[in-house]
Amino acid sequence: MERIRVLIIGSGPAGYTAAIYASRAALSPVLYEGMERGGQLTTTTVVENYPGFAEGVDANQLMEAMGKQAARFGADIRPGRIKEIDLSSRPFRALDDKGRELEAETVIIATGATAKYLGLPSEGKYRGMGVSACATCDGFFYRKKVVAVVGGGDSACEEATYLAGLCKKVYMIVRRDVFRASVAMQERVLGTPNIEVLWNCNTQEVLGDEYGVTGVRLLRKDGEVFDIQVDGFFLGIGHHPNADLFRPWVEVDENGYIVTDGRTTATSVEGVFAAGDVADPRYRQAVTAAASGCRAALDVEKFLIDHKA
């Protein structure tokens, strides 16, 4: 049984930043990178809104640099994932995917959230080449261009109105004849002149060439199949927080996001903290995830001092 002081589950900006701060505090953190090394950010290409990079930075290079920085200060960064965990009492017990048993005085959950996709092969083919699940992250690349947003809820309406401020035209692809969004969001969309709503439509295929997305093939409820020309295709059908492993113990909200106490990153379980998108249904940005990773590490440090662990 391996005994550790700080177990960080998940990489990405939150996990790596937590590891940097915990290492510098001489807490000897162990970080498991999970199934997606570098987190959801690595599904995009260039990140232009992360502070300190005037010309933008490649997402994979940014995550690689964060990981190396954490390792430089002594973090034990391990590939693979935590397969099982028991948060019923301290020290917490965990089992990794290689069968190694762990005991941890504290845990930082930084497993992120996964964007929901339609599941089309063509959607996967053009991911990062015009297909995106984050308008705030990638919208700038489509200034004065034509894009489509799929979805009819608040998330889709927010994406569409944000993109409308940048793009020449925004199509909203809605599978029903009504929105699921709040009345306020509906009014905002319908009052924006460069948003066109395509009701009763399902996406059949994302069209493209070697350079990326060129259009979308749609199937209307009445059986009509038609294409629209777009430069970008945005998913606005929500995210799934990667919190299932912890749900038997920590409190989650109605959408599955881990609940923290608001002032800190502490969860409902003493000694367990959450950082990044797994506890953030609102912002979901690399910079806010990194900031919460910093907060989580500082919270862990104070916790261990207070409990003399």
LINDA-V134155 format. One record per residue. N is the residue number from 0. RES is the residue in one small letter. PHI is phi in whole degrees, 0 to 359 (999 if undefined). PSI is psi in radians with two decimals (* if undefined). OMEGA is omega in radians with two decimals (* if undefined). Layout:
n->N res->RES phi->PHI psi->PSI omega->OMEGA
n->N res->RES phi->PHI psi->PSI omega->OMEGA
This chain:
n->0 res->m phi->999 psi->2.13 omega->3.13
n->1 res->e phi->270 psi->2.26 omega->-3.12
n->2 res->r phi->255 psi->2.20 omega->-3.14
n->3 res->i phi->228 psi->2.79 omega->-3.11
n->4 res->r phi->272 psi->-0.72 omega->-3.09
n->5 res->v phi->228 psi->2.07 omega->3.05
n->6 res->l phi->254 psi->2.09 omega->3.10
n->7 res->i phi->253 psi->2.14 omega->-3.08
n->8 res->i phi->251 psi->1.92 omega->-3.14
n->9 res->g phi->111 psi->2.50 omega->3.11
n->10 res->s phi->257 psi->-2.52 omega->-3.03
n->11 res->g phi->81 psi->3.14 omega->-3.08
n->12 res->p phi->302 psi->-0.67 omega->-3.12
n->13 res->a phi->291 psi->-0.89 omega->-3.10
n->14 res->g phi->296 psi->-0.83 omega->-3.12
n->15 res->y phi->295 psi->-0.70 omega->3.12
n->16 res->t phi->294 psi->-0.72 omega->3.06
n->17 res->a phi->301 psi->-0.70 omega->3.14
n->18 res->a phi->294 psi->-0.67 omega->3.11
n->19 res->i phi->299 psi->-0.88 omega->-3.10
n->20 res->y phi->291 psi->-0.71 omega->-3.14
n->21 res->a phi->294 psi->-0.63 omega->3.11
n->22 res->s phi->294 psi->-0.77 omega->-3.13
n->23 res->r phi->293 psi->-0.37 omega->3.06
n->24 res->a phi->270 psi->0.17 omega->3.10
n->25 res->a phi->61 psi->0.67 omega->-3.14
n->26 res->l phi->263 psi->-0.02 omega->3.08
n->27 res->s phi->50 psi->1.00 omega->-3.10
n->28 res->p phi->290 psi->2.60 omega->2.99
n->29 res->v phi->248 psi->2.18 omega->-3.11
n->30 res->l phi->244 psi->2.23 omega->3.01
n->31 res->y phi->260 psi->2.17 omega->-3.00
n->32 res->e phi->285 psi->-0.37 omega->3.11
n->33 res->g phi->84 psi->-2.99 omega->-3.07
n->34 res->m phi->288 psi->-0.47 omega->-3.09
n->35 res->e phi->239 psi->1.58 omega->-3.10
n->36 res->r phi->301 psi->2.17 omega->-3.10
n->37 res->g phi->93 psi->-0.17 omega->3.06
n->38 res->g phi->78 psi->-2.98 omega->-3.05
n->39 res->q phi->297 psi->-0.46 omega->-3.11
n->40 res->l phi->302 psi->-0.51 omega->-3.08
n->41 res->t phi->288 psi->-0.11 omega->3.08
n->42 res->t phi->278 psi->-0.15 omega->3.05
n->43 res->t phi->258 psi->-3.10 omega->-3.09
n->44 res->t phi->252 psi->-1.52 omega->-3.12
n->45 res->v phi->265 psi->2.31 omega->3.06
n->46 res->v phi->259 psi->2.06 omega->-3.07
n->47 res->e phi->254 psi->-0.13 omega->-3.08
n->48 res->n phi->247 psi->0.31 omega->3.05
n->49 res->y phi->269 psi->2.19 omega->-3.04
n->50 res->p phi->302 psi->2.47 omega->3.04
n->51 res->g phi->101 psi->-0.07 omega->-3.11
n->52 res->f phi->236 psi->1.60 omega->-3.03
n->53 res->a phi->299 psi->-0.58 omega->-3.12
n->54 res->e phi->258 psi->0.18 omega->-3.07
n->55 res->g phi->85 psi->2.98 omega->-3.13
n->56 res->v phi->213 psi->2.46 omega->3.06
n->57 res->d phi->298 psi->2.28 omega->-3.05
n->58 res->a phi->301 psi->-0.75 omega->-3.14
n->59 res->n phi->293 psi->-0.65 omega->3.10
n->60 res->q phi->293 psi->-0.66 omega->3.10
n->61 res->l phi->298 psi->-0.80 omega->3.14
n->62 res->m phi->292 psi->-0.64 omega->3.09
n->63 res->e phi->298 psi->-0.74 omega->3.14
n->64 res->a phi->295 psi->-0.71 omega->3.11
n->65 res->m phi->298 psi->-0.75 omega->3.13
n->66 res->g phi->297 psi->-0.75 omega->3.12
n->67 res->k phi->295 psi->-0.66 omega->3.12
n->68 res->q phi->297 psi->-0.75 omega->3.11
n->69 res->a phi->296 psi->-0.75 omega->-3.14
n->70 res->a phi->295 psi->-0.63 omega->3.13
n->71 res->r phi->301 psi->-0.60 omega->-3.13
n->72 res->f phi->270 psi->0.05 omega->3.00
n->73 res->g phi->110 psi->0.08 omega->3.11
n->74 res->a phi->294 psi->2.42 omega->3.08
n->75 res->d phi->269 psi->1.71 omega->-3.06
n->76 res->i phi->262 psi->2.13 omega->-3.03
n->77 res->r phi->240 psi->2.38 omega->2.99
n->78 res->p phi->290 psi->2.82 omega->3.13
n->79 res->g phi->97 psi->-3.01 omega->-3.00
n->80 res->r phi->221 psi->2.84 omega->2.99
n->81 res->i phi->277 psi->2.12 omega->-3.04
n->82 res->k phi->272 psi->-0.68 omega->-3.14
n->83 res->e phi->221 psi->2.64 omega->3.08
n->84 res->i phi->209 psi->2.57 omega->3.10
n->85 res->d phi->233 psi->1.95 omega->-3.11
n->86 res->l phi->254 psi->0.39 omega->-3.07
n->87 res->s phi->286 psi->-0.43 omega->3.13
n->88 res->s phi->202 psi->2.72 omega->3.07
n->89 res->r phi->268 psi->2.50 omega->-0.06
n->90 res->p phi->290 psi->2.57 omega->-3.12
n->91 res->f phi->284 psi->2.54 omega->-3.11
n->92 res->r phi->249 psi->2.43 omega->-3.13
n->93 res->a phi->217 psi->2.76 omega->3.11
n->94 res->l phi->228 psi->2.20 omega->3.13
n->95 res->d phi->270 psi->3.08 omega->-3.04
n->96 res->d phi->285 psi->-0.01 omega->3.04
n->97 res->k phi->256 psi->0.06 omega->3.11
n->98 res->g phi->89 psi->0.11 omega->-3.13
n->99 res->r phi->282 psi->2.29 omega->3.13
n->100 res->e phi->266 psi->2.40 omega->-3.08
n->101 res->l phi->231 psi->2.61 omega->2.92
n->102 res->e phi->236 psi->2.22 omega->-3.06
n->103 res->a phi->235 psi->2.34 omega->3.08
n->104 res->e phi->289 psi->-0.62 omega->3.13
n->105 res->t phi->220 psi->2.77 omega->3.14
n->106 res->v phi->225 psi->2.35 omega->2.96
n->107 res->i phi->247 psi->2.05 omega->3.12
n->108 res->i phi->270 psi->2.06 omega->-3.12
n->109 res->a phi->223 psi->0.81 omega->-3.02
n->110 res->t phi->276 psi->-0.09 omega->3.02
n->111 res->g phi->74 psi->-2.90 omega->3.11
n->112 res->a phi->223 psi->2.61 omega->-3.11
n->113 res->t phi->251 psi->2.20 omega->3.10
n->114 res->a phi->295 psi->2.48 omega->3.09
n->115 res->k phi->276 psi->2.27 omega->3.12
n->116 res->y phi->244 psi->2.88 omega->-3.13
n->117 res->l phi->285 psi->-0.44 omega->-3.14
n->118 res->g phi->92 psi->0.27 omega->3.12
n->119 res->l phi->279 psi->2.41 omega->3.08
n->120 res->p phi->303 psi->-0.69 omega->-3.12
n->121 res->s phi->291 psi->-0.49 omega->3.09
n->122 res->e phi->295 psi->-0.79 omega->3.09
n->123 res->g phi->293 psi->-0.63 omega->-3.12
n->124 res->k phi->300 psi->-0.66 omega->-3.07
n->125 res->y phi->255 psi->0.28 omega->3.07
n->126 res->r phi->296 psi->2.21 omega->-3.06
n->127 res->g phi->84 psi->-0.05 omega->3.11
n->128 res->m phi->235 psi->0.59 omega->-3.12
n->129 res->g phi->126 psi->-0.33 omega->3.06
n->130 res->v phi->262 psi->2.21 omega->-3.07
n->131 res->s phi->215 psi->2.67 omega->3.05
n->132 res->a phi->246 psi->0.30 omega->-3.10
n->133 res->c phi->214 psi->1.75 omega->3.13
n->134 res->a phi->294 psi->-0.68 omega->3.14
n->135 res->t phi->297 psi->-0.62 omega->-3.13
n->136 res->c phi->286 psi->-0.79 omega->-2.92
n->137 res->d phi->245 psi->-0.08 omega->-3.07
n->138 res->g phi->301 psi->-0.58 omega->-3.10
n->139 res->f phi->302 psi->-0.53 omega->-3.11
n->140 res->f phi->291 psi->-0.21 omega->-3.07
n->141 res->y phi->245 psi->0.47 omega->3.10
n->142 res->r phi->302 psi->2.26 omega->3.12
n->143 res->k phi->63 psi->0.37 omega->3.09
n->144 res->k phi->247 psi->-3.13 omega->-3.12
n->145 res->v phi->251 psi->2.29 omega->-3.12
n->146 res->v phi->226 psi->2.90 omega->3.05
n->147 res->a phi->235 psi->2.54 omega->3.05
n->148 res->v phi->236 psi->2.24 omega->3.12
n->149 res->v phi->258 psi->2.33 omega->3.14
n->150 res->g phi->134 psi->2.78 omega->-3.11
n->151 res->g phi->228 psi->0.18 omega->-3.14
n->152 res->g phi->261 psi->-2.97 omega->-3.13
n->153 res->d phi->301 psi->-0.72 omega->-3.12
n->154 res->s phi->300 psi->-0.80 omega->-3.14
n->155 res->a phi->295 psi->-0.73 omega->-3.14
n->156 res->c phi->295 psi->-0.68 omega->3.09
n->157 res->e phi->296 psi->-0.77 omega->3.12
n->158 res->e phi->299 psi->-0.79 omega->-3.08
n->159 res->a phi->296 psi->-0.78 omega->-3.12
n->160 res->t phi->291 psi->-0.61 omega->3.07
n->161 res->y phi->296 psi->-0.82 omega->-3.13
n->162 res->l phi->294 psi->-0.55 omega->-3.14
n->163 res->a phi->298 psi->-0.46 omega->3.09
n->164 res->g phi->283 psi->-0.20 omega->-3.12
n->165 res->l phi->246 psi->-0.63 omega->-2.93
n->166 res->c phi->262 psi->2.77 omega->3.09
n->167 res->k phi->292 psi->-0.72 omega->-3.13
n->168 res->k phi->209 psi->2.53 omega->3.09
n->169 res->v phi->233 psi->2.12 omega->2.99
n->170 res->y phi->269 psi->2.36 omega->2.97
n->171 res->m phi->253 psi->2.16 omega->-3.13
n->172 res->i phi->260 psi->1.92 omega->-3.05
n->173 res->v phi->240 psi->2.19 omega->-3.01
n->174 res->r phi->283 psi->-0.28 omega->3.10
n->175 res->r phi->248 psi->-3.03 omega->3.13
n->176 res->d phi->260 psi->0.19 omega->3.10
n->177 res->v phi->218 psi->2.76 omega->3.00
n->178 res->f phi->279 psi->2.71 omega->2.94
n->179 res->r phi->263 psi->-0.11 omega->-3.05
n->180 res->a phi->288 psi->2.91 omega->3.07
n->181 res->s phi->297 psi->2.77 omega->-3.13
n->182 res->v phi->301 psi->-0.72 omega->-3.13
n->183 res->a phi->299 psi->-0.74 omega->3.14
n->184 res->m phi->291 psi->-0.67 omega->3.10
n->185 res->q phi->300 psi->-0.80 omega->-3.12
n->186 res->e phi->296 psi->-0.65 omega->3.13
n->187 res->r phi->295 psi->-0.78 omega->3.13
n->188 res->v phi->296 psi->-0.87 omega->-3.07
n->189 res->l phi->292 psi->-0.33 omega->3.10
n->190 res->g phi->266 psi->0.06 omega->3.14
n->191 res->t phi->262 psi->2.00 omega->-2.97
n->192 res->p phi->296 psi->-0.48 omega->-3.10
n->193 res->n phi->264 psi->0.30 omega->2.98
n->194 res->i phi->253 psi->2.18 omega->3.06
n->195 res->e phi->246 psi->2.15 omega->-3.13
n->196 res->v phi->268 psi->2.22 omega->3.09
n->197 res->l phi->256 psi->1.72 omega->-3.06
n->198 res->w phi->283 psi->2.74 omega->3.03
n->199 res->n phi->55 psi->0.67 omega->-3.09
n->200 res->c phi->237 psi->2.42 omega->3.01
n->201 res->n phi->244 psi->2.53 omega->3.12
n->202 res->t phi->280 psi->2.13 omega->3.08
n->203 res->q phi->269 psi->-0.69 omega->-3.05
n->204 res->e phi->199 psi->2.50 omega->2.96
n->205 res->v phi->268 psi->2.19 omega->-3.09
n->206 res->l phi->264 psi->2.62 omega->3.13
n->207 res->g phi->186 psi->-3.11 omega->3.09
n->208 res->d phi->224 psi->-2.85 omega->-3.08
n->209 res->e phi->296 psi->-0.31 omega->-3.10
n->210 res->y phi->264 psi->-0.25 omega->3.12
n->211 res->g phi->137 psi->-2.82 omega->-3.06
n->212 res->v phi->293 psi->2.37 omega->3.06
n->213 res->t phi->237 psi->-0.29 omega->-3.11
n->214 res->g phi->182 psi->-3.10 omega->3.13
n->215 res->v phi->222 psi->2.37 omega->3.05
n->216 res->r phi->262 psi->2.21 omega->-3.04
n->217 res->l phi->241 psi->2.62 omega->3.05
n->218 res->l phi->242 psi->2.03 omega->3.10
n->219 res->r phi->278 psi->2.75 omega->-3.08
n->220 res->k phi->302 psi->-0.52 omega->-3.13
n->221 res->d phi->278 psi->0.06 omega->3.09
n->222 res->g phi->100 psi->-0.14 omega->-3.13
n->223 res->e phi->289 psi->2.31 omega->3.05
n->224 res->v phi->250 psi->2.24 omega->-3.13
n->225 res->f phi->210 psi->2.78 omega->-3.12
n->226 res->d phi->250 psi->2.56 omega->2.95
n->227 res->i phi->238 psi->2.55 omega->3.13
n->228 res->q phi->268 psi->2.14 omega->3.11
n->229 res->v phi->220 psi->2.79 omega->3.09
n->230 res->d phi->260 psi->-0.33 omega->-3.13
n->231 res->g phi->214 psi->2.63 omega->-3.10
n->232 res->f phi->230 psi->2.00 omega->-3.06
n->233 res->f phi->249 psi->2.36 omega->3.08
n->234 res->l phi->270 psi->2.25 omega->3.10
n->235 res->g phi->231 psi->0.72 omega->-3.06
n->236 res->i phi->251 psi->0.29 omega->2.99
n->237 res->g phi->100 psi->3.12 omega->3.14
n->238 res->h phi->231 psi->2.72 omega->3.05
n->239 res->h phi->245 psi->1.97 omega->3.11
n->240 res->p phi->294 psi->2.37 omega->-3.09
n->241 res->n phi->275 psi->1.18 omega->-3.04
n->242 res->a phi->242 psi->0.09 omega->-3.02
n->243 res->d phi->301 psi->-0.63 omega->-3.11
n->244 res->l phi->298 psi->-0.47 omega->-3.00
n->245 res->f phi->255 psi->-0.12 omega->-3.02
n->246 res->r phi->298 psi->-0.49 omega->3.09
n->247 res->p phi->297 psi->-0.32 omega->-3.04
n->248 res->w phi->241 psi->-0.81 omega->-3.03
n->249 res->v phi->269 psi->2.63 omega->3.11
n->250 res->e phi->287 psi->2.38 omega->3.06
n->251 res->v phi->234 psi->2.78 omega->3.12
n->252 res->d phi->274 psi->-3.02 omega->-3.06
n->253 res->e phi->295 psi->-0.31 omega->3.12
n->254 res->n phi->256 psi->0.08 omega->3.07
n->255 res->g phi->93 psi->0.05 omega->3.12
n->256 res->y phi->281 psi->2.45 omega->3.14
n->257 res->i phi->292 psi->2.34 omega->-3.12
n->258 res->v phi->269 psi->2.23 omega->3.01
n->259 res->t phi->249 psi->2.94 omega->-2.98
n->260 res->d phi->283 psi->-0.01 omega->3.07
n->261 res->g phi->95 psi->-0.83 omega->3.13
n->262 res->r phi->275 psi->-0.49 omega->-3.13
n->263 res->t phi->228 psi->-3.05 omega->3.09
n->264 res->t phi->264 psi->0.18 omega->-3.11
n->265 res->a phi->294 psi->2.40 omega->3.06
n->266 res->t phi->267 psi->-3.00 omega->3.12
n->267 res->s phi->287 psi->-0.19 omega->3.11
n->268 res->v phi->256 psi->2.14 omega->-3.13
n->269 res->e phi->299 psi->2.19 omega->-3.14
n->270 res->g phi->96 psi->-0.06 omega->3.12
n->271 res->v phi->245 psi->2.28 omega->-3.07
n->272 res->f phi->233 psi->2.71 omega->-3.12
n->273 res->a phi->229 psi->2.42 omega->-3.10
n->274 res->a phi->221 psi->2.62 omega->3.07
n->275 res->g phi->84 psi->-2.80 omega->-2.98
n->276 res->d phi->295 psi->-0.36 omega->3.13
n->277 res->v phi->295 psi->-0.34 omega->3.13
n->278 res->a phi->237 psi->0.29 omega->-3.04
n->279 res->d phi->227 psi->1.58 omega->3.12
n->280 res->p phi->279 psi->-0.07 omega->-3.00
n->281 res->r phi->257 psi->-0.97 omega->-2.97
n->282 res->y phi->269 psi->-0.93 omega->3.06
n->283 res->r phi->53 psi->0.85 omega->3.10
n->284 res->q phi->243 psi->2.69 omega->3.14
n->285 res->a phi->300 psi->-0.72 omega->-3.08
n->286 res->v phi->290 psi->-0.64 omega->3.10
n->287 res->t phi->287 psi->-0.58 omega->3.07
n->288 res->a phi->295 psi->-0.77 omega->3.11
n->289 res->a phi->299 psi->-0.75 omega->3.13
n->290 res->a phi->299 psi->-0.72 omega->-3.13
n->291 res->s phi->289 psi->-0.50 omega->3.04
n->292 res->g phi->296 psi->-0.71 omega->3.05
n->293 res->c phi->300 psi->-0.83 omega->-3.12
n->294 res->r phi->299 psi->-0.73 omega->-3.12
n->295 res->a phi->298 psi->-0.75 omega->-3.14
n->296 res->a phi->295 psi->-0.72 omega->3.10
n->297 res->l phi->294 psi->-0.67 omega->3.09
n->298 res->d phi->295 psi->-0.70 omega->3.11
n->299 res->v phi->296 psi->-0.78 omega->3.14
n->300 res->e phi->302 psi->-0.81 omega->3.13
n->301 res->k phi->295 psi->-0.72 omega->3.14
n->302 res->f phi->300 psi->-0.81 omega->-3.10
n->303 res->l phi->293 psi->-0.62 omega->3.06
n->304 res->i phi->295 psi->-0.82 omega->-3.12
n->305 res->d phi->297 psi->-0.56 omega->-3.11
n->306 res->h phi->259 psi->0.10 omega->3.07
n->307 res->k phi->50 psi->0.80 omega->-3.13
n->308 res->a phi->257 psi->* omega->*
